[in-house]
């Protein structure tokens, strides 16, 4: 897709600015916004971007271009059948969200993966910049995982673009240090992973940060979170 990178960047920056502004006006928790910490988290973004660009040298395609390549070659389950665009979008978002959820769970359960994922959890505060703080090795592994899944699934490239935008936007939202009224939070969390819902996942206590793995909204995150919460008495 032409200009997809520009589109994603514009949406990413715009939403980041909006959420950062809301954090200043209506923070959930009051803490100092140290410039050094923000610079550190943004440095992770720069390093992660360089990592993906380097990875693209060895892998002909990243996730979105892999989807276009799979469509051209007729590879993947969705290239075997003809489905309405809206229905394919639901399938793609559901399966990719489930895959990201599974990857997230494994990153907590497998020691070597936890060693790189805990960079995300080592942030001393919890705000919108926490959503962009990831070890480059985790970003690279996640991309390889998504590329493999894309070739198996065979989604249209635009559906992958939609999912990537949704994933990034929801990650920034559920890490944002914003105060939602309890009544609004209860309404929103039925379809979106809210900051209060995800904040417990960043607890320093293992039994708490091994819960609430959902990131992307609507399809997989809340239902799985809810089922787990019911089983652990956290609903």
Secondary structure as UniProt FT lines:
FT   TURN            2..3
FT   HELIX           4..25
FT   HELIX           35..58
FT   HELIX           63..73
FT   HELIX           77..79
FT   HELIX           85..109
FT   HELIX           111..121
FT   HELIX           128..132
FT   HELIX           136..153
FT   HELIX           157..175
FT   HELIX           182..188
FT   TURN            189..191
FT   HELIX           195..199
FT   HELIX           200..202
FT   HELIX           206..209
FT   TURN            217..220
FT   HELIX           221..232
//
